């Protein structure tokens, strides 16, 4: 027994990829302000106390 016609998906047309490429062309690396680019490229800084606080939270059983 095969599926009903309504239960079959149409082939993906790549809509997400098309929109992603469009956004990148409009506001991609070339169009970004240098300050914005610098903020995205800098490494994330975490202190040891923040890391310890997260481990303690997980150890206590708090997941959210």
N, CA, C and O atoms as a MOPAC input file, in Angstrom:
PM7 MOZYME 1SCF
protein

 N      0.85000 1    -1.16700 1     0.00000 1
 C      0.00000 1     0.00000 1     0.00000 1
 C      0.90100 1     1.23600 1     0.00000 1
 O      1.82100 1     1.33300 1     0.81100 1
 N      0.64500 1     2.14900 1    -0.88000 1
 C      1.48000 1     3.35000 1    -0.97600 1
 C      0.82900 1     4.51700 1    -0.25000 1
 O     -0.33600 1     4.46300 1     0.14500 1
 N      1.61300 1     5.56700 1    -0.08800 1
 C      1.10500 1     6.75100 1     0.59500 1
 C      0.12300 1     7.52100 1    -0.27300 1
 O      0.10900 1     7.40400 1    -1.49800 1
 N     -0.69600 1     8.31200 1     0.40500 1
 C     -1.63900 1     9.16300 1    -0.28800 1
 C     -0.87100 1    10.28800 1    -0.97100 1
 O      0.22500 1    10.64100 1    -0.53600 1
 N     -1.42100 1    10.84300 1    -2.01100 1
 C     -0.77200 1    11.91000 1    -2.76900 1
 C     -0.44500 1    13.10300 1    -1.87500 1
 O      0.59200 1    13.74100 1    -2.05700 1
 N     -1.30600 1    13.41000 1    -0.92300 1
 C     -1.08900 1    14.55200 1    -0.03800 1
 C      0.03700 1    14.30000 1     0.96400 1
 O      0.57000 1    15.24900 1     1.54000 1
 N      0.40800 1    13.03300 1     1.18100 1
 C      1.45000 1    12.70000 1     2.14500 1
 C      2.84700 1    12.72000 1     1.53300 1
 O      3.82700 1    12.49500 1     2.24400 1
 N      2.96000 1    12.97400 1     0.26700 1
 C      4.26800 1    13.00000 1    -0.38900 1
 C      4.78100 1    14.42600 1    -0.47700 1
 O      4.04900 1    15.33900 1    -0.85900 1
 N      6.03300 1    14.60800 1    -0.12600 1
 C      6.64000 1    15.93300 1    -0.19100 1
 C      7.15200 1    16.22400 1    -1.59100 1
 O      7.60500 1    15.33600 1    -2.31300 1
 N      7.06400 1    17.49900 1    -1.95000 1
 C      7.64000 1    17.90700 1    -3.22300 1
 C      9.14700 1    18.01900 1    -3.04200 1
 O      9.60700 1    18.23800 1    -1.92200 1
 N      9.91300 1    17.88100 1    -4.08700 1
 C     11.36100 1    18.05200 1    -3.96800 1
 C     11.69700 1    19.47100 1    -3.50900 1
 O     11.03600 1    20.43500 1    -3.89700 1
 N     12.72000 1    19.58000 1    -2.68800 1
 C     13.13700 1    20.86500 1    -2.15200 1
 C     13.70600 1    21.72800 1    -3.27000 1
 O     14.48500 1    21.26200 1    -4.10100 1
 N     13.30400 1    22.99100 1    -3.27400 1
 C     13.76900 1    23.90900 1    -4.30800 1
 C     14.92000 1    24.78200 1    -3.82100 1
 O     15.34700 1    25.68800 1    -4.53700 1
 N     15.42700 1    24.53200 1    -2.62700 1
 C     16.54900 1    25.30000 1    -2.11500 1
 C     16.19400 1    26.70700 1    -1.70000 1
 O     17.01000 1    27.61400 1    -1.86500 1
 N     15.00900 1    26.91900 1    -1.16900 1
 C     14.56900 1    28.25000 1    -0.77000 1
 C     15.42000 1    28.86100 1     0.32100 1
 O     15.71600 1    30.05500 1     0.28100 1
 N     15.82000 1    28.05600 1     1.30000 1
 C     16.64900 1    28.58200 1     2.38100 1
 C     18.00500 1    29.02200 1     1.84500 1
 O     18.51700 1    30.07500 1     2.22300 1
 N     18.57700 1    28.22100 1     0.97400 1
 C     19.87800 1    28.56600 1     0.41800 1
 C     19.79300 1    29.82100 1    -0.43400 1
 O     20.67900 1    30.67300 1    -0.37200 1
 N     18.74400 1    29.94200 1    -1.22300 1
 C     18.57400 1    31.14200 1    -2.04800 1
 C     18.50000 1    32.39100 1    -1.19700 1
 O     19.13300 1    33.40000 1    -1.51000 1
 N     17.72000 1    32.32900 1    -0.10800 1
 C     17.59700 1    33.48900 1     0.77000 1
 C     18.90100 1    33.78500 1     1.48800 1
 O     19.24800 1    34.95100 1     1.67300 1
 N     19.62700 1    32.76300 1     1.89500 1
 C     20.90500 1    32.97000 1     2.55500 1
 C     21.88800 1    33.66300 1     1.62200 1
 O     22.57800 1    34.59500 1     2.03200 1
 N     21.95700 1    33.22100 1     0.38000 1
 C     22.85800 1    33.82000 1    -0.59600 1
 C     22.45800 1    35.26900 1    -0.87600 1
 O     23.32300 1    36.13000 1    -1.03700 1
 N     21.16700 1    35.53700 1    -0.93500 1
 C     20.69700 1    36.89900 1    -1.16600 1
 C     21.11800 1    37.82800 1    -0.03000 1
 O     21.58100 1    38.94300 1    -0.27000 1
 N     20.95700 1    37.36900 1     1.18700 1
 C     21.34100 1    38.18700 1     2.34300 1
 C     22.84400 1    38.40700 1     2.36700 1
 O     23.30100 1    39.50700 1     2.67900 1
 N     23.61600 1    37.38600 1     2.04400 1
 C     25.07100 1    37.52300 1     2.03400 1
 C     25.53300 1    38.50500 1     0.96200 1
 O     26.50400 1    39.23400 1     1.16500 1
 N     24.85300 1    38.52800 1    -0.16000 1
 C     25.22200 1    39.47600 1    -1.21100 1
 C     24.93300 1    40.90800 1    -0.78400 1
 O     25.69900 1    41.82200 1    -1.09100 1
 N     23.82500 1    41.09800 1    -0.07600 1
 C     23.42800 1    42.43700 1     0.34700 1
 C     24.29400 1    42.93300 1     1.50000 1
 O     24.82500 1    44.04200 1     1.44600 1
 N     24.43600 1    42.12600 1     2.53300 1
 C     25.14100 1    42.58600 1     3.73000 1
 C     26.24800 1    41.62200 1     4.11700 1
 O     26.42300 1    41.32000 1     5.29800 1
 N     26.97300 1    41.15100 1     3.16600 1
 C     28.04200 1    40.20300 1     3.43300 1
 C     29.28600 1    40.87500 1     3.98000 1
 O     29.22000 1    41.99300 1     4.49100 1
 N     30.40700 1    40.20600 1     3.87500 1
 C     31.67400 1    40.67600 1     4.42100 1
 C     32.07000 1    42.02400 1     3.84200 1
 O     32.61500 1    42.86400 1     4.55700 1
 N     31.80700 1    42.24500 1     2.56300 1
 C     32.20400 1    43.49300 1     1.92300 1
 C     31.37200 1    44.66800 1     2.41400 1
 O     31.86800 1    45.79200 1     2.49100 1
 N     30.11200 1    44.41500 1     2.74600 1
 C     29.21300 1    45.48900 1     3.11800 1
 C     29.17800 1    45.79400 1     4.60200 1
 O     28.51900 1    46.74600 1     5.02000 1
 N     29.87500 1    45.00300 1     5.40800 1
 C     29.83300 1    45.20000 1     6.85200 1
 C     30.71300 1    46.36100 1     7.27600 1
 O     31.73700 1    46.64700 1     6.65500 1
 N     30.30400 1    47.01600 1     8.33100 1
 C     31.09500 1    48.08800 1     8.92000 1
 C     32.31200 1    47.46000 1     9.59800 1
 O     32.19500 1    46.38200 1    10.18000 1
 N     33.46700 1    48.10300 1     9.53700 1
 C     34.67600 1    47.51200 1    10.15300 1
 C     34.51100 1    47.20300 1    11.64500 1
 O     35.06100 1    46.21300 1    12.12700 1
 N     33.77100 1    48.02300 1    12.37800 1
 C     33.56900 1    47.76000 1    13.80500 1
 C     32.73900 1    46.49600 1    14.01500 1
 O     33.01700 1    45.71300 1    14.92300 1
 N     31.73200 1    46.29900 1    13.18800 1
 C     30.90600 1    45.09900 1    13.29100 1
 C     31.72800 1    43.86500 1    12.96700 1
 O     31.61300 1    42.84500 1    13.64600 1
 N     32.54900 1    43.95000 1    11.94200 1
 C     33.40200 1    42.83100 1    11.55800 1
 C     34.37500 1    42.49100 1    12.68500 1
 O     34.61300 1    41.31500 1    12.96100 1
 N     34.94200 1    43.51400 1    13.34200 1
 C     35.87700 1    43.28700 1    14.44600 1
 C     35.18400 1    42.59600 1    15.62300 1
 O     35.77500 1    41.72800 1    16.26400 1
 N     33.94600 1    42.97300 1    15.90700 1
 C     33.21000 1    42.33300 1    16.99700 1
 C     32.94800 1    40.85900 1    16.71200 1
 O     33.01700 1    40.03200 1    17.62100 1
 N     32.65200 1    40.52900 1    15.47700 1
 C     32.38700 1    39.13400 1    15.12000 1
 C     33.65000 1    38.29300 1    15.12000 1
 O     33.58400 1    37.08600 1    15.35200 1
 N     34.78700 1    38.89800 1    14.86700 1
 C     36.03400 1    38.14700 1    14.76000 1
 C     36.74400 1    37.96200 1    16.09200 1
 O     37.59800 1    37.08200 1    16.21100 1
 N     36.41300 1    38.77200 1    17.10200 1
 C     37.12700 1    38.65600 1    18.36200 1
 C     36.71900 1    37.38100 1    19.09300 1
 O     35.57300 1    36.94100 1    18.99300 1
 N     37.65600 1    36.79300 1    19.82600 1
 C     37.33100 1    35.55600 1    20.55000 1
 C     36.42400 1    35.83500 1    21.74000 1
 O     36.48100 1    36.90100 1    22.35300 1
 N     35.60500 1    34.87200 1    22.04600 1
 C     34.71000 1    35.00200 1    23.19600 1
 C     35.52900 1    34.82900 1    24.46300 1
 O     36.28300 1    33.86500 1    24.59800 1
 N     35.37700 1    35.76900 1    25.39600 1
 C     36.13300 1    35.70800 1    26.64200 1
 C     35.23400 1    35.19800 1    27.76300 1
 O     34.11400 1    35.67400 1    27.94800 1
 N     35.73700 1    34.24100 1    28.49000 1
 C     35.02400 1    33.71600 1    29.64700 1
 C     35.97900 1    33.67700 1    30.81800 1
 O     37.12000 1    33.23200 1    30.69200 1
 N     35.51600 1    34.13300 1    31.92900 1
 C     36.33500 1    34.07100 1    33.13000 1
 C     36.20000 1    32.69300 1    33.75400 1
 O     35.24600 1    31.96200 1    33.48600 1
 N     37.16600 1    32.35400 1    34.58400 1
 C     37.11000 1    31.05500 1    35.25900 1
 C     35.91600 1    30.96900 1    36.20200 1
 O     35.34100 1    29.89500 1    36.38300 1
 N     35.54000 1    32.10100 1    36.80500 1
 C     34.41200 1    32.07200 1    37.73900 1
 C     33.10200 1    31.77600 1    36.99800 1
 O     32.24100 1    31.06700 1    37.51900 1
 N     32.95300 1    32.31700 1    35.79000 1
 C     31.73500 1    32.03800 1    35.01800 1
 C     31.67900 1    30.56700 1    34.63000 1
 O     30.61500 1    29.94900 1    34.64900 1
 N     32.82200 1    30.02000 1    34.28300 1
 C     32.87200 1    28.61200 1    33.90600 1
 C     32.53400 1    27.72800 1    35.11000 1
 O     31.77500 1    26.76700 1    34.98700 1
 N     33.10600 1    28.06200 1    36.28100 1
 C     32.83400 1    27.30700 1    37.49300 1
 C     31.36100 1    27.41000 1    37.87600 1
 O     30.76100 1    26.42800 1    38.31100 1
 N     30.77400 1    28.60500 1    37.71500 1
 C     29.36400 1    28.80100 1    38.03600 1
 C     28.48700 1    27.91000 1    37.15200 1
 O     27.51000 1    27.33700 1    37.63500 1
 N     28.82300 1    27.78600 1    35.87000 1
 C     28.03900 1    26.93300 1    34.96600 1
 C     28.16500 1    25.46300 1    35.34300 1
 O     27.17000 1    24.73800 1    35.33700 1
 N     29.38400 1    25.01100 1    35.67300 1
 C     29.56300 1    23.62500 1    36.08800 1
 C     28.78800 1    23.33100 1    37.36200 1
 O     28.18800 1    22.26400 1    37.49200 1
 N     28.79600 1    24.27400 1    38.30800 1
 C     28.05300 1    24.07800 1    39.55400 1
 C     26.55400 1    24.02200 1    39.29000 1
 O     25.84300 1    23.22900 1    39.90800 1
 N     26.07400 1    24.85600 1    38.38200 1
 C     24.65500 1    24.85300 1    38.03700 1
 C     24.25300 1    23.49500 1    37.45800 1
 O     23.20700 1    22.95000 1    37.81100 1
 N     25.07700 1    22.96000 1    36.57900 1
 C     24.78100 1    21.65600 1    35.96400 1
 C     24.83100 1    20.56600 1    37.02200 1
 O     23.99300 1    19.66400 1    37.03400 1
 N     25.82600 1    20.65200 1    37.92000 1
 C     25.97500 1    19.64900 1    38.96600 1
 C     24.76800 1    19.63400 1    39.89800 1
 O     24.37400 1    18.57000 1    40.37600 1
 N     24.17800 1    20.79100 1    40.16200 1
 C     22.98800 1    20.86900 1    41.00800 1
 C     21.74600 1    20.34000 1    40.30500 1
 O     20.72700 1    20.09300 1    40.95000 1
 N     21.82400 1    20.16300 1    38.99100 1
 C     20.69300 1    19.61100 1    38.26100 1
 C     19.85600 1    20.64200 1    37.55500 1
 O     18.82000 1    20.29800 1    36.98600 1
 N     20.26600 1    21.90500 1    37.56800 1
 C     19.52800 1    22.93800 1    36.84900 1
 C     19.95700 1    22.90000 1    35.38200 1
 O     21.12400 1    23.12700 1    35.06400 1
 N     19.01100 1    22.61300 1    34.49700 1
 C     19.35900 1    22.49200 1    33.08700 1
 C     18.95400 1    23.71800 1    32.27500 1
 O     19.46000 1    23.91100 1    31.17000 1
 N     18.06600 1    24.53700 1    32.78900 1
 C     17.64600 1    25.70200 1    32.01700 1
 C     17.78600 1    26.96600 1    32.81100 1
 O     17.47600 1    28.04700 1    32.31000 1

